[in-house]
Amino acid sequence: MSAVLVSSLTKIFNQGRTDEVVALSDVDLEIKSGEFVSLIGPSGCGKSTLLRLIADLIAPSTGTVTVAGKSADAARREQAYGIAFQQAGLFEWRTVLKNVELPLELRGLSKAERKAKASEMLELVGLAEFAGHYPAQLSGGMQQRVAIARALAVRPPLLLMDEPFGALDEMTRERLQSELLGICAQTGTSTVFVTHSISEAVFLSDRVVVMSARPGRITASIPVTLDSRDEAARQSPHYFECVTAVRQALRGTPLTSAS
């Protein structure tokens, strides 16, 4: 079963008005179970809109979205995915532990269960010792790790991420990329990742999906088969071949083989 299946999806904002905007047009996309897929394209191409449609935060104008065989609405109500944005979105008045406990609290888990599961997630992202701290006491990178722990707290089969590392410095960003891959490998989570960075998309992904300028359409789907996901991978010839292939796809020039 597919983790996500998008069929003939179109999104029009302000439909029928003079300020109507066609954000997405006839998008088809399948994401397999356990697959890490990045969405990349020019600003305003509808990457984040597509992510929000998958999350059922907005409704499509036409077309369908299913998540693990369920409607996007049913998946949202069942908390079948975790979601993280560029801003960590933590509650300043809750400790790190209590922030991670929030989705578990909404599911009605007992206090002991919430604490155990949230502590496990903080251990996974390397922040167990900061459980009693408040968000303002953490660096930006640490806050993002808390947001990822919160998104994964209910062990969702799908993780949706909208430029979660976009505001971080390069060193922190690369470290969190590696940590994210390790977490996804441990949890078996399927991931849809929105980014503006070609290098980030290639390093993280099993497949990079390239979108056109508005109205957003999928123009290329580029597989990435790196032997490893470490610093050596960033220096490998295949990594640079994939970066070039994505760059060419974004420019609309003919693709060279990256397989």
C-alpha positions in Angstrom: 0.0 0.0 0.0 1.2 3.5 -0.8 2.0 5.9 2.0 0.6 8.7 0.0 -1.4 8.7 -3.3 -2.2 12.0 -5.0 -4.4 11.8 -8.1 -5.3 14.6 -10.5 -4.9 17.2 -7.7 -5.7 20.9 -8.4 -5.9 23.7 -5.9 -7.3 27.1 -6.8 -7.4 29.9 -4.2 -10.2 32.5 -4.3 -11.9 30.5 -7.1 -14.2 32.6 -9.2 -12.9 35.9 -7.9 -10.8 38.5 -9.7 -7.8 37.5 -7.5 -8.1 33.8 -8.3 -4.8 31.9 -8.1 -4.2 28.5 -9.5 -1.6 27.1 -7.2 -1.5 23.5 -8.3 -2.7 21.9 -11.6 -3.3 18.2 -12.2 -0.7 16.8 -9.8 -0.2 13.0 -9.6 2.2 11.6 -7.0 2.8 8.3 -5.3 5.0 7.9 -2.2 5.8 4.3 -1.2 5.9 3.0 2.3 9.2 3.9 3.9 10.2 6.2 1.1 11.8 9.6 1.7 10.7 12.1 -1.0 11.7 15.7 -1.2 9.6 18.3 -3.1 11.6 21.1 -4.7 10.8 24.0 -7.0 10.9 27.8 -7.4 9.2 29.9 -4.7 5.5 30.0 -5.1 5.3 26.7 -7.1 2.9 25.1 -4.6 5.3 22.8 -2.6 3.9 23.8 0.8 0.4 23.9 -0.6 0.8 20.2 -1.7 2.1 19.3 1.7 -0.9 21.0 3.4 -3.3 19.2 1.0 -1.7 15.9 2.1 -2.1 16.9 5.7 -5.8 17.9 5.1 -5.0 21.4 6.4 -6.7 22.7 3.3 -9.1 21.1 0.8 -8.4 20.4 -2.9 -10.4 22.1 -5.6 -10.4 18.8 -7.6 -8.7 15.5 -7.3 -8.0 13.2 -4.3 -5.4 12.5 -1.6 -5.2 9.2 0.3 -2.8 8.5 3.1 -2.2 4.7 3.7 -5.4 4.0 1.9 -7.5 6.4 3.9 -8.8 9.8 2.9 -6.7 12.7 4.0 -9.5 13.8 6.4 -9.6 10.4 8.0 -5.8 10.3 8.3 -5.8 13.7 10.0 -8.5 12.7 12.5 -6.6 9.5 13.3 -3.3 11.3 13.6 -1.8 9.1 10.9 1.0 11.5 10.3 3.3 13.9 12.1 4.1 17.3 10.8 6.9 19.8 11.4 7.3 23.3 9.9 10.2 25.8 9.5 9.3 27.3 12.8 9.4 24.8 15.6 6.1 26.0 17.0 6.7 25.0 20.5 4.6 26.2 23.4 6.8 28.5 25.5 5.0 27.8 28.7 5.4 24.0 28.4 8.7 22.2 29.2 10.4 20.3 26.4 8.9 17.0 27.8 5.4 18.5 28.0 5.7 19.8 24.4 6.5 16.3 23.1 3.7 14.8 25.3 1.1 17.1 23.6 -0.1 14.8 20.8 -0.1 11.9 23.2 -2.2 13.9 25.6 -4.7 14.7 22.8 -4.9 10.9 22.2 -5.9 10.4 25.8 -2.9 8.4 27.0 -2.3 8.2 30.7 0.3 10.5 32.3 2.7 7.6 32.8 2.3 6.5 29.2 2.8 10.0 27.9 5.9 10.6 29.9 7.4 7.2 28.9 6.8 7.7 25.2 7.9 11.4 25.2 11.1 10.5 27.1 11.8 7.8 24.5 11.5 10.3 21.7 13.7 12.8 23.4 16.3 10.1 23.8 16.0 9.4 20.1 16.8 13.0 19.2 19.5 13.3 21.8 17.7 15.7 24.1 16.8 13.6 27.1 18.8 15.8 29.5 16.8 18.8 28.4 13.4 17.4 29.2 12.8 19.9 32.0 13.9 22.9 30.1 11.7 25.5 28.3 12.0 26.3 24.6 13.5 29.7 25.2 16.4 28.0 26.9 17.3 26.0 23.8 19.1 26.8 20.5 17.2 26.9 17.2 18.5 23.5 16.2 17.5 22.0 19.6 14.1 23.4 19.2 13.7 21.8 15.8 14.8 18.5 17.3 12.0 18.9 19.9 9.5 19.6 17.1 10.6 16.4 15.3 10.3 14.4 18.5 6.8 15.8 19.0 5.9 15.0 15.4 7.1 11.4 15.9 5.7 10.9 19.4 2.7 8.9 18.2 4.9 6.8 15.9 3.1 7.9 12.8 3.7 6.0 9.6 4.1 9.3 7.7 6.1 12.5 8.5 5.4 15.7 6.7 8.1 18.4 6.9 8.0 21.9 5.5 11.5 23.4 5.4 12.2 22.4 9.0 15.9 23.3 8.7 15.5 26.4 6.6 16.3 29.0 9.3 19.4 27.1 10.7 23.0 27.7 10.0 24.7 25.2 7.6 26.6 23.2 10.2 23.5 22.7 12.4 21.4 21.9 9.3 23.8 19.2 8.1 23.9 17.6 11.6 20.1 17.6 11.8 19.8 16.1 8.3 21.9 13.1 9.4 19.9 12.8 12.7 16.7 12.9 10.8 17.8 10.1 8.5 18.8 8.0 11.5 15.4 8.6 13.1 13.5 7.7 9.9 15.6 4.5 9.6 14.8 3.5 13.1 11.1 4.2 12.9 10.5 3.1 9.3 8.6 6.4 8.7 7.7 7.6 5.2 8.6 11.2 4.7 7.6 14.1 2.5 10.1 16.9 2.8 9.7 20.4 1.3 13.0 22.3 0.7 14.5 25.0 -1.5 18.0 23.4 -1.2 19.1 21.1 -4.0 22.0 19.6 -1.9 19.7 19.0 1.1 17.1 17.3 -1.2 19.7 15.0 -2.7 21.4 14.1 0.5 18.1 13.2 2.3 16.0 11.6 -0.4 15.3 8.3 -2.0 13.7 10.5 -4.7 13.5 14.2 -5.5 10.3 15.5 -7.1 10.8 18.7 -9.1 7.9 21.1 -9.5 7.3 23.9 -12.1 6.6 27.5 -11.4 2.9 28.3 -10.7 0.6 26.7 -11.4 2.7 23.9 -9.8 3.0 20.7 -11.8 5.5 17.8 -11.3 8.0 18.0 -14.1 10.6 15.4 -13.0 11.1 12.6 -10.4 14.8 11.9 -9.9 15.9 8.7 -7.9 18.8 9.0 -5.6 20.8 5.9 -4.8 23.7 6.9 -2.6 25.8 4.1 -1.1 25.7 5.9 2.3 24.3 9.0 3.9 27.3 10.5 5.5 30.0 13.0 4.7 31.6 10.6 2.2 28.3 10.6 0.3 28.3 14.4 0.0 31.7 14.0 -1.8 30.7 11.1 -4.1 30.5 11.5 -7.9 26.9 10.1 -7.8 25.9 12.8 -5.3 27.1 15.5 -7.7 25.4 13.8 -10.6 22.1 13.9 -8.8 22.6 17.6 -7.8 23.2 18.4 -11.5 20.2 16.4 -12.6 17.9 18.3 -10.1 19.4 21.6 -11.1 18.8 20.9 -14.8 15.2 19.8 -14.1 14.6 23.0 -12.2 16.0 25.0 -15.2 13.9 23.0 -17.6 17.0 21.7 -19.5 17.3 18.1 -20.6 18.3 15.7 -17.9 21.4 13.6 -17.8 21.3 10.2 -16.2 21.8 10.2 -12.4 21.4 6.4 -12.0 
